Amino acid sequence: MNVCLYGPRANRWAMTERKRGALERDGNTLMIGPSALSWDGGVLTIRINEISTPFFRPLSGVVRVEPLGVNSHIFDLSKQGQHIWRPIAPSAHVTAAFSQPGLRWSGDGYFDMNAGAEPLEQGFSDWTWSRAALSTGSTVLYDANPRNGDPLSMALRFDRHCGFEQASPPPLAPMPRTGWRVSRMTRSDDGVAAIAREFEDTPFYSRTLLNTKLFGERVASVHESLSLDRFASSIVKCMLPFRMPRW
């Protein structure tokens, strides 16, 4: 279970790979080692009990995700149907209560899933994704470069009840490369994106908080940029166990 916590006094990051025997699942629950996700049809409860890296500090708490609506539509990210994406809850109310570190928060959130019939690096060279809350719901931007086929560009607007429309993608907005020299781009009505905070900066992936203008509104967007060419390199894969221990 990958947990990334960004707080005013402390950050935590955990992603421990576990053996097959540490996994249990049924129709409503997924257990991965000491952590678990359970779904009752109205609320997703995530119970976290992990050890963060690189300083091996405890990360313990409960996150509850209450969707404002549940989306059943599945989007194909590749023409061959090898990779799919489902924004299960484009808008949700989220509460987080952590004992390690001591932190509480509640507010707007989002919940989605990806699945594929092949590793991502076989299907794509890179992609960017962002999500922002709008006054009427939320918006998600997806730009991806498949290994085969034309580039993918999606701009989706969801209302609070999961109705959606595919809009024309806003103009490209340039962004500086990360500290690891990973390229980034996004979209904005005026072609401008301001970086508010850098959450993650790794050799192949970045997560950033942006201030942009989308569909006529000034918004704060969570933005991700993923270089799968970088991820596929043997050097980067040798670095992964330092942030992803195996138990």
N, C-alpha and C positions, 0 to 999 in steps of 0.2 A: 504494500500500500504506500503510494507516494503522498506524503503530507508536506506541504509548504506553508509555514506560518510566518507572517510578517507583522510584527507588533511594534508599538512605540518604544518599548524597552528591550525587546528580545526577539530574535528570529530563530526559527527552527526548521530543519530540513531532514526528512527521513525517507528512505526507499530501500528497504531490506529485502533481498531476494530469499525466498524460503523454499524448502523442499516440498515435494508433492504431499507428504504426510501432514503438512501444516495447513492444508486447504480443506475446507468443508463448505458445502453449498446445498441449498434446496431452492424451492421456488421463490422464497422471500428473503433468504439470508445468504450472505457470503462471508465466511470467516477466513482470514489470512493470518495465521499465527495468533498473536494475542489481540488483534484488531478485527473488527467486524462491521459489516453494513447490513442493515435490515430494513425492509420495505413493508409498510402496512397498507399500501394503496393510497395513503394520503400524505404520509411523511416518510422521508428517508432519514434514518438515524445512523450516524457513523460514530462508532466507538473506537477511539484511537489510543493505543498503548504501545508506543514505539520508542526506539532509541535513535536520537538524531546524530548525524555526522556533520563535520568531522570531529567534534569534541565529545561525542558519546554522552550527551545530556538527555534526560528523560523528556518525552513528549507525550502528554496524556490529556485527553479531554473528550468531549462529546460535541458533535456538530449535527444539527437538525436542519434538513432542507424540506421546506413545505412548498411544493409547486403551486403557482397560481393557476396553472393548467398543464395538462400533459399532452405533448405532441406525439403523434403516432407516425408521422411522415418520415421516411428514410431517404436520405440524399446519397446518390452515387457520386463518389469523388473521382472515379475512373470509368472510362467508357466500357471497359470489360466487366465492370461490377466487382472488381477485386477488392475495392476499398469503399466502405460505407460510413456514413456519419448520421447520427440521430440526435438532434437537440431535444432531449426529453422534456426539460423544463426551461424554456427560454427566459422565463422570469420566475423567481421564487423568493420566498422570505426565508432567510437563513439566520440561525442563532448558533453561536459558538461559545462554549464554556470550557476553558482549559484550567487544569490545576497545575500542570507543569508545561510551560511557565504559567503563572497566574494571569489570565487574560479572559475578558468577556467582550463579545461583540454581537450586534444584530443589524441586519440590513438587507439590501437587495443582493440577490445571488443568481446562480445559473448552474445547470446540470446537463451534461451531454455524454455521449459515448461514441467511440470509434471502433470499428472491427474490420478485419481484412483476411484474405485468403493467402497473403504473402507478406513478408516483412516490408515495412514502409520504405526502406531504402531501395528495395527492388522496384517499387512502383513510382517513386518520386525523387527528384533531385533536391527540392526545397519547397517550403510553403510558409505562408504567413496567415495568421488568424487573429481576429479581434472581436470583442463583444462589448457592447455598451448599453446601458439603460436609457430608454427614451421616455418621454412623458406619457406615451400611449402604450409602452411595452418595452421592446428591446430590438437591437439590430446586431447581426453577425456578418462579418466580412471574411471571405475565404479567397485566397489567391494561392494557386499551387501549380508547379511545373512537373507534369508526369514525365516518366522516362520515354513513354511512347504516346503520341497524340498531342492535341492542342493544349495550350495552357488553360487552366480552370480559373474562372473569376466569378464569385457569387456575392451578391449583396442582398441580404434577407431582412425584411422588417416583420416582426412578430407583434401581434397585439397581446393583451394580457390573457386572452382565452386561447392562445396558440394558433389563431388564424394568422396566415402569413402571405406575403407577396414577395416575388423576386423583382427587385428594383434594378435600375441601371447602376452599375458600380460608379461611385463618385470618382473624381479625378485622383490620380496617384499623388501621394505626398511623400517626398523623399525624407529619409532618416539617416543619421550618421551610423556607420558601422559600430558594432560593439567593441568592447575592449579586447575581445578575442578575434576581432576583425570578421565577425559574421555579418553579412549584409542584411539590411532591414528595409522594409517599405510598408506603407499603409495607404489608406485612402481617406480623403477629407473633402468636404464641399468646396473649400477654398484652396486645396492643395497644400495645406500647412498642418503639421503635427508637432506639438511641443511635448518633450519628455518631462513628465512630472516626477517619476521615480523609476529607478532601475531595480527590479526585483531579483532577476537571475541573469548572470552573464557567464556562459560556459563555452567550451570550444565548439559546440554545435547547436546551442539553443539559447534563446534569450526570452525573458518575460519582462514587460515594461508597462508602466502606467502612463497613458498618453492623454493629453488634452487636445481634442479635435472638434470639428464641426461636422455633424452628420445629419442629413435630411432636415436641415434648417435649425438644428439644436446644438448648443455647446454641450459636449459630453466628456466624461472621463471613460476611457476605453482601456480594458486589459488586453494587451497585445502580445502575441507570441511569434517568434521567428525561428524556423527549424531548418538547418542545413543537413540534409541526409547524405550529401557527398562527404561532409565532414564526419558524420556519425559512422559511416561505413569504413572509415580509415582504420587501419590496425593500431595506429598510435592512440587514437581516441578510445578505442575499445579496451586498450590496456589501462587507460586511466579510469574507466568506469568503476572498478571495484573499490576505489578509494572513497567514492560517494555512495556506492551501492554494495554494501557488504552482503555476503551470502551465508546464511545460517541453516 
